[in-house]
């Protein structure tokens, strides 16, 4: 299956939930008026784009309709497509030019964090990169075991310690191993849920200090994994993590199993953090680099 087809299939439920509803709305109008914009806004909200983001999209759509001098409701769909592409801004690729580069993966338990790490490692090893996985979620024995399985599947190496070890020490060991073995990429798992926000902040700050000290010039990404199926709750999670660490990108998982893919627009609009990767299936190669052109084209196709 080609790249475009994977995305198209992965967001099928979102397309049915949002665009099919908007199609029906547009076809029921004979002219462009305020009622049409209100119906489109309602369709976006029902598609889990969120109230604030839906209102902004319709505000921009009104301006675009006026600028183009559009009068036929059938023209609105293409103008909406342009509006959504404009809102998503420029694509932002992962930074991993230095050797080694380091990727810190954060997110609550259950969003697909460890699976994302495994698939990301596979993507890199497939390109000939030498990858080290740091089992930094030491509070869950299952997380370490799961990462070991992904290490084997992806052809990468794993650095681990016993359960309940200091996570920062695992990251330090992984950096040391990467330097001595000439690894290209270090991907670090982190605890999905600590006792409170203060603990989470302290843990992430400690890890960040070690990374900055040991790899001061390395490319560093902090990827927040969000489950698309949680809809607007994902925004709340992102706000919490953004308040305690510098999130450089979002990984949106489980798009293939939900109709709430409109959350991508809310993430960009409310948080102004780029979506860098999307999960469009359960296969090992179903973690895709986010391409706004292909995503929106697949949504409207």
N, C-alpha and C positions, 0 to 999 in steps of 0.2 A: 504494500500500500504506500502511495506517495505521501510526501510531507503535507501537501495541501489537503489530501483526502483524510489524513489522520486528524487534522484540526477540524475539518468539516464534520466528520463523524463524532469527534470529541465534544463539539458544542451543539450537537443536534437538538438536545433537549432545551438548551437556552434559546436557540433559534426559534423553536416551536413556541416557546413561552413568550418571547418578546416580539420578534419580527412578524410571525404569523398573525399575532393579534393586531399589530400596527398595520399590516397589509389589509386586514379586514376593515379596520377603521378608515383608512385612506379611501378604500373603494366605496365606502358608504357615503362619502361627501362629494358634493358637486362643485364646491368652491372652498378656497382656503380662508378660514375665519378663526376666531378665537376658540370656538368650540372644538375645532379640529386639533388645535395645539393642546387643549386641555385633555382631550381623549388620548393623544399620543403620550402626554405626561403621565397619565394614569396607567397606560400600558407599560411604560418604563418602570414605574414604581412597583407594579405587580410583578415585573421581571427581576426584582431585587436590585435594581440600579440605585434605589434609595431616593428619598424625597428631595434632599438638597441637590444631588447630582442630576436628577430628572428635571428639576426646575431650571438648572443651569443649561442643560442640553436644549431645552425648549426655548430658553431665552436666546441662545446663540442661533437656534434654528429660525426663530422669528426674524433676526437680523439678516440671516443668509437669504431667506425668502424675499425680504424687502430689497436687498442688494441685487438679487438676480431678477427681480421683477416677476417672480413666478406667480401664476394665477390658477394653474391646474393642480388639483390635489395629488395627481399621479407624479408630479415633479418633486413632491415633498420627500419621498423615500430616498432618492439619490442625494438630496440636500441633507437629509438626516445622516446618511452614510458619511458624507463629507464632514459634517459637524462632529461626529463621533471620532473620526480619524484625527481631526484637528485637536480635539480634547485629549486624546491619548499622547500627543506630542511625539517626540523622536524616540525611536527604540534605543535601549541602553544595554549594551553587551556586557558580559562578565569580564572583569579585569583580571587577567592571569598571564601577563607578559613576563613577569619576573620569575626567576628560578631560585627557591620555590615561591609560589604564590599561595595564599592561605584563604580558605573560605570557612567562615564561622556560620553554622546553621542553627537557627533558633526557632522556637515555636512551642505551643502547648502539646501535651501528649495527645495522640490520636489523630493528628492532622496529616500524618504520612511523612514525618520528618526523617526518620531513619531510612525509609524506603526511598525518599528523595535523594538522600546522600548516596545510597547504593546505585541508583540510576545515574546520578551525576558522575560518580566515579567510573561507571561503565562508559559513559559518553567520552570521558577523557582518555581512558585506557584504549578505547577503540581508535583514538587519534594518535596512539603511540606515546601517550604521556605516562610517566611513572607517578602513581598516586599512593598517598598514605592516608589512611582513615584513623582519626583520633577518637577513641571511644570515651568521650567526655561526659556522657550521661551515666555517671557511675552510681546513681541512686536507684537504677532499675537494672537488675541482672538480665532481664529479658532484652533490654536495649543493647547491651554488650553482645549477647548471643546473636541477636538479629543482625548486628553490624558485622559479626564474624561471618555469617552466611553470605551477606552482601559482598564482603571482601573476597570470598571465593568466587562468587558469581561474576564479579566485575574484574577480577584479575589484579586487585590492588592489595596492599599490605595493611595490616591493622596494628595499632599500638594501643594496648589496654593495660589496666591494673585491676585489682580485685574490687568487688562491689563496695560502695561507700568510700572509696578513695577520694582524695582531693582532685576535682576535675581539672583545676589549673595545672596540676603536676602532670596529668596525662597530656595536656596540650604542650607542656614544656618538653616532655619525652618525645612527642611526635615531631616537634620542630628539630630537636637534636638528631633524631633518626633521619629526617628529611635532608638535613645538611650532610650527614655522613654518607648517606646512600645516593645522594644526587637526585632526589625526588623533584618532580616538577610542581606537584599540587598537594597541599595538605587540606583535607576536608574534616572539619571538627564537629562532632555531635555535641550537644549541650543538654542539660537537664530541661525537661519539658514543663515541669511544675515544681517549684520550690515552695517553701512554707508561706512566704509572703513576698511582696514587691521589694522590700528592703533586701531580703536574701538574694533575690534574683539580680538586683542591681549590683550588690557586692560581688557576686560570683562572676557576672559578666565583666565588671570593671577589672577584677583580678586577672581574668583571662586576657582581656585587652592589653593590660599593662605588660604581661609576659610576651605577647605577640609584638607589641611596639618595641620592647627592649631587645628581644631576640631577632626580630626581623623588621628593623626600622624602615628599610627601603622597599619592602615587599609589597606587591599588589595585595590588597585585602578587601574581601567582600564580607558583609554581614547579611545573610539571606534569611528573611523571615518566611517560614512556611505557613500558609493559610489553607484551610479546607474550604473550597468554593461552596460546598453544600451547606455550610453554616451561615451563608448569606451575610446579613448586616452584622451578625455577631463577630464575623471575621474583622470588621472595621474596628470594633471595640478592642479585640485582641491586639490588633496592629497599633492602636493608639497607646496601649499599655507598654508594649515593647519599645515603641518609638520614644517613649518618655524616659526609658532607662538606658538605651544604647543607640548608636548611630546606624540605623538600618539602611543599607545601600540598595536593597532590591527585594522584591516579593517573588515567592514561588507559590503559584496558585494550583493546588492539587485537586484531583477528583472532578475535573470539569466534565468528564464523560458521563458521570453518574448523577448530574444535577441540572436543574433548569435555572439555576441561580448564577450563571456565568456573567450576568450583568454587573456583578460585584467588581469586575476588573475596572469598570469605569469609575465606580465609587472610590476604589483604592487610589486611583490616579488623581481624581478631583479633590478628595478630602485630605489625603495624606501626602500627596505629591511625591510618592515613592514609585519608581518605575517597576512594573511587572517584568521580570527578566526571564522567568521560566514558567511553563504551564504543563500540568499533567493531563494527558488526553486519553489515558488508557492504563491497563494494568501491566502491560508488557514492559520488559526491561529497557526498551528503546522508545517508550512512550512519554518520556520527559522531553519537551521540546523548547527550544529558544523562542521566546515570545516575539512575534513579528506582527506589528499592528496592521499592516496592509493585508497580510494573509488572514489574520483573525477577523477583521471587519469584512473582508470580501467573502469569507466562508459564512459569516453571520448573515449577510444580506443576499448571498448567492441563491 
